[in-house]
Amino acid sequence: MFLSVFEMFKVGIGPSSSHTMGPMVAAARFLDQLRAGPFTPASVGAVLHGSLAFTGKGHATDRAVILGLAGFTPEDFDADAAEATLSDIAARRSVAPEGLPRMGFDPEKDLRFDYETALPGHANGMVLLARDAQGDTLVQQVFYSVGGGFVLTDRELAEGADTDTGPPVPYPFKTAAQMVEMAESSGLSIAAMKRKNELSRRSGGDLDRGLDRIWQVMAACIDRGLTTDGTLPGGLNVRRRAAGIFDALKAEHGRNQAAPHVMLDWMSAYAMAVNEENAAGGQVVTAPTNGAAGVVPATIRYWLDHMPGASRRQVPEFLLTAAAIGGLVKHNASISGAECGCQAEVGSASAMAAAGLCAVLGGTPRQIENAAEIALEHHLGMTCDPIRGLVQVPCIERNGLGTIKAVSAASLALRGDGVHLVPLDAAIETMRQTGNDMSEKYKETSLGGLAVNVPNC
């Protein structure tokens, strides 16, 4: 089993990897299908199902699909160009992606939210279609956005095409137990094994440049969030708080900084900065998803700025270790809130961050596995119930608490020798089973929990 660090950490846009990035990627794939096909489409349309329908408006899924059909992709998204394109589409009721004729598309009629019919493969299902001049369907394709920006067609999902099909890697661990055993038998760290696996697919220069870009985008996102105030879009009138907390912490420097709780405030400020940017539709890195994007970068920033001996040179070790853990969770359970609730998003992110921090603080493979297990175990059962379908409440603060748990889990693991009762593999399997048992009301549909018990207008 191999999932690249660049699959776990993708540069994209907010507010959701599964509801914004995924549908945009699906639309781009559909355009490629049309470009390669024998037909000349006259118009296109889209139908959103399941969680994409129920929380699509709050997650900007409609905008993502429209822009995707116009040729936009998450990795090179230009916000100003997007706004101009949306205005043009609304006026001309058509899209004109590169390499295809201008095709009819009326956002009011050709983008439909189907709240009644759930597609069988995954909660995040959508259908894209192209029609001829008479309105008859020429091409129709089902896509599933399976979390973290990963997208599969219905056929790919049925065939298990989310598994690795590339050349063999030197350390192909599928479980945490295999990972630890390989590390101990080889004498390599988890990050070193992950690096060797990556180098079987790309050059060292590409790997290093890619890792550097991941951290640059993460750090820039934190910095923007720490210097931007105002109200988040969507109608809940949620005020940005990270900048105010950050300013207060800086102003208090030297006075009450010794109070234990102040360190928690720094962690929360960094994480909330990222997720406020995400909620505003800014550029973020999936870690492993947008809804949980604040935990890993906040933990890195806390380590770099507040722990003696921290070095920027170790950030790749942190990211590679975290990606190894995230890959295990995705392969054996899920990183999708629509599939397993928020335990699959913030819980996975906290496990990844705990492992990464434990690694750069000198933890052994067994201590790293223990850190990830502690963090994930104490997110088990967490529901995904965003108010009004927006990635704001409880999502933003939840990333702060996930960061705090990650740091605590790493610290606890480092106090031990790696021997512990509950293996990480058991925690991952428990998360999968819990997600299967969880009511759909609590899996990113906004039909239960806080989403219905807190006034949201």
C-alpha positions as CSV (number, residue, x, y, z in Angstrom):
1,M,0.0,0.0,0.0
2,F,1.4,3.4,-1.0
3,L,-0.2,6.8,-0.8
4,S,2.1,9.7,-1.6
5,V,2.7,12.5,0.8
6,F,1.4,14.7,-2.0
7,E,-1.9,12.8,-2.0
8,M,-2.4,13.4,1.7
9,F,-1.3,17.0,1.5
10,K,-2.8,18.8,-1.5
11,V,-2.8,22.5,-2.1
12,G,-6.3,23.6,-2.8
13,I,-9.1,26.0,-1.8
14,G,-11.7,26.1,1.0
15,P,-14.0,25.4,2.5
16,S,-14.1,21.6,1.9
17,S,-11.8,19.1,0.3
18,S,-14.7,16.6,-0.3
19,H,-17.4,19.2,-1.1
20,T,-15.4,21.9,-2.9
21,M,-12.1,20.5,-4.2
22,G,-13.5,17.1,-5.0
23,P,-16.5,18.3,-7.2
24,M,-14.1,20.7,-9.0
25,V,-11.7,17.9,-9.7
26,A,-14.6,15.7,-10.8
27,A,-15.7,18.4,-13.3
28,A,-12.2,18.7,-14.6
29,R,-12.1,14.9,-15.2
30,F,-15.4,15.1,-17.0
31,L,-14.1,17.8,-19.3
32,D,-11.2,15.6,-20.1
33,Q,-13.6,12.8,-20.9
34,L,-15.5,15.1,-23.3
35,R,-12.3,16.3,-25.0
36,A,-11.3,12.7,-25.6
37,G,-14.8,11.6,-26.8
38,P,-16.3,11.5,-30.3
39,F,-19.3,13.7,-29.5
40,T,-19.7,17.5,-29.7
41,P,-21.8,18.5,-26.7
42,A,-24.2,21.4,-26.8
43,S,-24.8,21.7,-23.1
44,V,-23.8,20.2,-19.7
45,G,-25.5,19.6,-16.4
46,A,-24.9,18.3,-12.9
47,V,-26.9,16.6,-10.2
48,L,-25.7,16.5,-6.6
49,H,-26.7,13.6,-4.3
50,G,-26.4,12.7,-0.6
51,S,-24.2,14.9,1.6
52,L,-23.2,17.0,-1.5
53,A,-26.9,17.9,-1.8
54,F,-27.7,18.4,1.9
55,T,-24.6,20.6,2.7
56,G,-23.6,21.7,-0.8
57,K,-24.7,25.3,-0.5
58,G,-22.8,25.8,2.8
59,H,-19.7,24.1,1.4
60,A,-19.8,26.1,-1.9
61,T,-20.3,22.9,-3.9
62,D,-22.4,24.7,-6.4
63,R,-19.7,27.2,-7.1
64,A,-17.1,24.5,-7.3
65,V,-19.0,22.5,-9.9
66,I,-19.8,25.6,-12.0
67,L,-16.2,26.7,-12.0
68,G,-14.9,23.2,-12.6
69,L,-17.1,22.9,-15.7
70,A,-15.6,26.2,-16.8
71,G,-12.1,24.8,-16.6
72,F,-10.9,25.8,-13.1
73,T,-8.9,23.4,-10.9
74,P,-8.1,23.6,-7.2
75,E,-4.3,23.6,-7.5
76,D,-4.1,26.7,-9.8
77,F,-7.3,28.5,-8.6
78,D,-7.4,32.3,-9.2
79,A,-10.1,33.9,-7.1
80,D,-10.4,37.1,-9.2
81,A,-10.7,35.1,-12.4
82,A,-13.2,32.9,-10.8
83,E,-15.5,35.8,-9.9
84,A,-15.3,37.2,-13.4
85,T,-16.1,33.8,-14.9
86,L,-19.1,33.3,-12.6
87,S,-20.5,36.6,-13.7
88,D,-20.0,35.7,-17.3
89,I,-21.7,32.3,-16.9
90,A,-24.7,33.9,-15.1
91,A,-25.1,36.4,-18.0
92,R,-24.5,34.1,-20.9
93,R,-25.8,30.9,-19.4
94,S,-23.0,28.9,-20.8
95,V,-19.4,27.7,-20.1
96,A,-16.4,27.7,-22.4
97,P,-13.6,25.5,-21.1
98,E,-10.4,25.3,-23.1
99,G,-10.4,22.7,-25.8
100,L,-14.2,22.4,-26.0
101,P,-17.0,24.5,-27.7
102,R,-19.0,26.9,-25.7
103,M,-21.7,24.7,-24.0
104,G,-25.0,25.8,-22.6
105,F,-25.2,25.8,-18.8
106,D,-27.8,27.7,-16.8
107,P,-26.8,27.4,-13.1
108,E,-30.4,27.8,-12.1
109,K,-31.6,24.9,-14.2
110,D,-28.7,22.7,-15.0
111,L,-27.3,22.3,-11.5
112,R,-29.7,20.3,-9.4
113,F,-29.7,19.3,-5.7
114,D,-31.3,15.8,-5.3
115,Y,-32.2,15.4,-1.6
116,E,-34.2,12.3,-2.2
117,T,-31.9,9.9,-4.0
118,A,-28.7,8.6,-2.5
119,L,-26.2,7.1,-4.9
120,P,-25.0,3.6,-3.7
121,G,-21.2,4.0,-3.7
122,H,-20.6,6.9,-1.2
123,A,-22.4,9.7,0.6
124,N,-20.7,12.3,-1.6
125,G,-22.1,11.4,-5.0
126,M,-22.7,13.5,-8.1
127,V,-23.7,12.9,-11.8
128,L,-22.3,15.0,-14.6
129,L,-23.8,14.8,-18.1
130,A,-23.4,16.3,-21.5
131,R,-26.3,16.7,-24.0
132,D,-26.7,17.3,-27.8
133,A,-28.6,20.2,-29.4
134,Q,-31.9,18.4,-28.9
135,G,-31.3,17.9,-25.2
136,D,-30.6,14.2,-25.4
137,T,-27.8,12.9,-23.1
138,L,-24.6,12.0,-24.9
139,V,-22.4,11.2,-22.0
140,Q,-23.2,10.7,-18.3
141,Q,-20.7,9.9,-15.6
142,V,-21.1,9.2,-11.8
143,F,-18.4,10.6,-9.6
144,Y,-17.8,10.1,-5.8
145,S,-15.8,12.6,-3.8
146,V,-14.4,10.2,-1.2
147,G,-12.6,12.7,1.1
148,G,-9.4,14.7,1.1
149,G,-10.0,15.8,-2.5
150,F,-9.9,12.2,-3.8
151,V,-12.3,11.5,-6.6
152,L,-13.4,8.2,-8.1
153,T,-15.9,7.2,-10.9
154,D,-18.5,4.6,-10.0
155,R,-16.5,2.1,-11.9
156,E,-13.2,2.9,-10.2
157,L,-14.9,2.7,-6.8
158,A,-16.4,-0.7,-7.6
159,E,-13.0,-2.0,-8.9
160,G,-11.1,-0.6,-5.9
161,A,-9.2,1.8,-8.0
162,D,-8.3,3.9,-4.9
163,T,-5.5,1.4,-4.2
164,D,-2.0,2.0,-5.4
165,T,-1.2,0.6,-8.9
166,G,2.3,2.0,-9.4
167,P,5.6,0.2,-9.3
168,P,6.6,-1.5,-6.1
169,V,7.9,0.5,-3.2
170,P,10.7,-0.7,-0.8
171,Y,8.5,-0.5,2.3
172,P,4.9,-1.3,1.4
173,F,3.3,-1.4,4.9
174,K,-0.5,-1.7,5.0
175,T,-0.9,-1.6,8.8
176,A,0.7,0.2,11.7
177,A,2.1,-3.1,13.0
178,Q,3.8,-3.7,9.7
179,M,5.1,-0.1,9.7
180,V,6.7,-0.5,13.1
181,E,8.1,-3.9,12.3
182,M,9.7,-2.7,9.1
183,A,11.2,0.3,10.8
184,E,12.7,-1.8,13.6
185,S,14.1,-4.5,11.2
186,S,15.5,-1.9,8.8
187,G,16.9,0.5,11.4
188,L,15.1,3.3,9.6
189,S,12.7,5.9,11.0
190,I,9.1,6.0,9.7
191,A,10.0,9.2,7.9
192,A,13.1,7.6,6.3
193,M,11.0,4.6,5.0
194,K,8.3,7.0,3.7
195,R,11.0,9.0,1.9
196,K,12.5,5.9,0.3
197,N,9.0,5.0,-0.9
198,E,8.5,8.5,-2.4
199,L,11.9,8.3,-4.1
200,S,10.8,5.2,-5.9
201,R,8.2,7.4,-7.8
202,R,10.0,10.8,-8.1
203,S,13.4,12.5,-7.8
204,G,14.8,13.7,-4.6
205,G,14.7,17.3,-5.9
206,D,11.0,17.0,-6.7
207,L,10.3,15.5,-3.3
208,D,12.2,18.2,-1.4
209,R,10.6,21.0,-3.5
210,G,7.2,19.6,-3.0
211,L,7.5,19.2,0.7
212,D,8.9,22.8,1.0
213,R,5.9,24.1,-1.0
214,I,3.5,22.3,1.3
215,W,4.9,24.0,4.4
216,Q,5.2,27.3,2.6
217,V,1.4,27.2,1.8
218,M,0.6,26.0,5.3
219,A,2.7,28.8,6.9
220,A,1.3,31.5,4.6
221,C,-2.2,30.3,5.5
222,I,-1.5,30.7,9.2
223,D,0.0,34.1,8.7
224,R,-3.0,35.4,6.7
225,G,-5.4,34.0,9.3
226,L,-3.4,35.7,12.1
227,T,-3.7,39.1,10.5
228,T,-7.2,39.1,9.1
229,D,-10.3,39.9,11.0
230,G,-14.0,40.5,10.0
231,T,-17.0,38.2,9.6
232,L,-16.9,34.9,7.7
233,P,-19.3,34.4,4.7
234,G,-22.3,32.2,4.7
235,G,-24.9,34.0,6.9
236,L,-24.0,32.7,10.4
237,N,-22.1,36.0,11.0
238,V,-19.2,34.1,12.7
239,R,-16.5,36.6,13.6
240,R,-12.9,35.7,12.9
241,R,-11.1,35.3,16.2
242,A,-7.6,34.1,15.5
243,A,-6.1,37.5,14.8
244,G,-7.5,39.0,18.0
245,I,-6.3,36.1,20.1
246,F,-2.9,36.3,18.5
247,D,-2.6,40.1,19.1
248,A,-3.6,39.6,22.7
249,L,-1.0,36.9,23.2
250,K,1.7,39.1,21.8
251,A,0.6,42.0,24.0
252,E,0.7,39.8,27.1
253,H,4.2,38.6,26.4
254,G,6.3,38.6,29.5
255,R,3.3,39.0,31.9
256,N,1.2,35.8,32.1
257,Q,3.0,33.7,29.6
258,A,4.1,31.3,32.3
259,A,0.5,30.3,33.0
260,P,0.0,26.8,31.6
261,H,-3.2,27.5,29.7
262,V,-1.5,30.2,27.6
263,M,0.3,27.6,25.5
264,L,-3.1,26.1,24.7
265,D,-4.2,29.5,23.4
266,W,-1.2,29.7,21.0
267,M,-2.0,26.3,19.6
268,S,-5.7,27.2,19.1
269,A,-4.8,30.6,17.5
270,Y,-2.6,28.9,14.9
271,A,-5.2,26.2,14.1
272,M,-8.2,28.6,14.0
273,A,-6.2,30.9,11.7
274,V,-6.1,28.2,9.1
275,N,-9.7,27.1,9.4
276,E,-11.0,30.7,9.3
277,E,-9.1,31.1,6.0
278,N,-10.6,27.8,4.9
279,A,-14.1,28.9,5.8
280,A,-13.5,32.1,3.8
281,G,-12.5,30.1,0.7
282,G,-8.8,30.8,0.9
283,Q,-5.9,28.6,-0.1
284,V,-5.2,25.8,2.3
285,V,-3.5,22.4,2.3
286,T,-5.6,19.3,2.9
287,A,-4.2,17.7,6.1
288,P,-5.8,15.2,5.4
289,T,-8.9,17.3,4.6
290,N,-9.9,21.0,4.5
291,G,-12.2,20.7,7.4
292,A,-9.2,19.4,9.5
293,A,-6.6,21.5,7.7
294,G,-5.5,23.4,10.8
295,V,-4.2,20.7,13.1
296,V,-1.0,19.7,11.3
297,P,0.2,23.2,10.4
298,A,-0.7,24.5,13.9
299,T,1.2,21.7,15.6
300,I,4.3,22.4,13.4
301,R,4.0,26.2,14.0
302,Y,3.7,25.6,17.8
303,W,6.8,23.3,17.7
304,L,8.9,25.8,15.7
305,D,8.0,28.9,17.7
306,H,7.6,27.6,21.2
307,M,9.8,24.5,21.6
308,P,13.6,24.8,22.2
309,G,15.7,23.1,19.5
310,A,13.1,23.0,16.8
311,S,14.5,23.4,13.3
312,R,12.8,24.2,10.0
313,R,15.0,21.5,8.5
314,Q,13.0,18.9,10.3
315,V,9.6,19.9,8.8
316,P,10.0,17.3,6.0
317,E,10.4,14.6,8.6
318,F,7.3,15.8,10.4
319,L,5.3,15.8,7.1
320,L,6.5,12.4,5.9
321,T,5.7,10.8,9.3
322,A,2.3,12.4,9.4
323,A,1.6,11.3,5.8
324,A,2.5,7.7,6.7
325,I,-0.2,7.7,9.5
326,G,-2.8,9.4,7.3
327,G,-2.2,6.9,4.6
328,L,-2.9,4.0,7.0
329,V,-6.1,5.7,8.2
330,K,-7.4,6.3,4.6
331,H,-6.5,2.8,3.5
332,N,-8.0,1.0,6.4
333,A,-10.9,3.3,7.4
334,S,-11.7,6.7,6.1
335,I,-10.8,10.4,6.1
336,S,-14.3,11.5,5.0
337,G,-16.7,13.2,7.4
338,A,-19.5,12.2,5.1
339,E,-18.5,8.6,5.6
340,C,-17.4,8.3,9.2
341,G,-18.1,11.7,10.9
342,C,-15.5,14.1,12.2
343,Q,-13.5,11.4,13.9
344,A,-12.3,10.6,10.3
345,E,-11.3,14.2,9.7
346,V,-10.1,16.0,12.9
347,G,-9.4,12.6,14.6
348,S,-7.2,11.6,11.7
349,A,-5.5,15.0,11.5
350,S,-4.7,14.9,15.3
351,A,-3.2,11.4,14.9
352,M,-1.1,12.6,12.0
353,A,0.1,15.7,13.9
354,A,0.8,13.7,17.1
355,A,3.0,11.2,15.1
356,G,4.8,14.0,13.3
357,L,5.6,15.9,16.5
358,C,6.7,12.7,18.3
359,A,9.0,12.0,15.4
360,V,10.8,15.4,15.4
361,L,11.1,15.2,19.2
362,G,13.1,12.0,18.9
363,G,10.4,9.4,19.4
364,T,11.0,5.8,18.4
365,P,8.7,4.1,15.8
366,R,6.8,2.5,18.7
367,Q,6.4,5.8,20.5
368,I,5.2,7.5,17.2
369,E,2.6,4.7,16.7
370,N,1.5,5.2,20.3
371,A,1.2,9.0,19.9
372,A,-1.0,8.5,16.8
373,E,-3.1,6.0,18.6
374,I,-3.7,8.2,21.7
375,A,-4.8,11.1,19.5
376,L,-7.1,9.0,17.4
377,E,-8.6,7.1,20.3
378,H,-9.8,10.2,22.0
379,H,-11.6,11.4,18.9
380,L,-13.6,8.2,18.4
381,G,-17.3,8.8,18.0
382,M,-17.0,12.5,17.0
383,T,-19.8,13.5,14.8
384,C,-19.8,15.8,11.8
385,D,-22.8,18.2,12.3
386,P,-21.9,21.6,10.9
387,I,-24.4,24.4,11.5
388,R,-26.1,25.4,8.2
389,G,-23.6,23.1,6.4
390,L,-20.8,25.7,6.8
391,V,-17.3,24.6,7.7
392,Q,-17.3,27.0,10.6
393,V,-19.2,25.8,13.8
394,P,-18.0,23.6,15.4
395,C,-15.2,23.0,12.8
396,I,-12.9,26.0,13.5
397,E,-12.6,25.5,17.3
398,R,-12.5,21.7,16.8
399,N,-9.2,22.1,15.0
400,G,-7.8,24.0,17.9
401,L,-8.7,21.2,20.3
402,G,-7.4,18.6,17.9
403,T,-4.1,20.4,18.0
404,I,-4.0,20.4,21.7
405,K,-4.8,16.7,21.8
406,A,-2.0,16.0,19.3
407,V,0.6,17.8,21.4
408,S,-0.6,16.1,24.5
409,A,-0.6,12.7,22.8
410,A,2.9,13.1,21.6
411,S,4.1,14.2,25.1
412,L,2.4,11.2,26.7
413,A,3.9,8.8,24.2
414,L,7.4,10.2,24.8
415,R,7.0,9.7,28.5
416,G,6.6,5.9,27.8
417,D,8.6,3.3,26.0
418,G,6.1,2.6,23.2
419,V,4.5,-0.3,25.0
420,H,0.7,0.3,25.3
421,L,-2.6,-1.6,25.4
422,V,-4.5,-0.4,22.3
423,P,-2.7,-0.7,19.0
424,L,-3.1,2.1,16.4
425,D,-4.6,-0.5,14.0
426,A,-7.3,-1.3,16.6
427,A,-8.2,2.4,16.9
428,I,-8.4,2.8,13.1
429,E,-10.6,-0.3,12.8
430,T,-12.8,1.0,15.7
431,M,-13.2,4.3,13.9
432,R,-14.3,2.5,10.8
433,Q,-16.8,0.4,12.6
434,T,-18.1,3.4,14.6
435,G,-18.5,5.3,11.3
436,N,-20.5,2.5,9.8
437,D,-22.8,2.4,12.8
438,M,-23.2,6.2,13.0
439,S,-26.5,7.7,11.9
440,E,-26.5,9.6,8.6
441,K,-27.7,12.6,10.6
442,Y,-24.3,13.0,12.1
443,K,-22.2,12.5,8.9
444,E,-22.0,15.9,7.2
445,T,-25.7,16.1,6.3
446,S,-26.5,18.8,8.9
447,L,-29.6,16.9,9.8
448,G,-28.7,16.3,13.5
449,G,-26.7,17.4,16.4
450,L,-25.6,21.0,16.7
451,A,-26.9,21.7,13.2
452,V,-30.5,21.4,14.4
453,N,-30.2,22.3,18.1
454,V,-28.5,25.7,17.7
455,P,-30.4,28.6,16.0
456,N,-28.6,29.3,12.8
457,C,-30.3,32.3,11.3
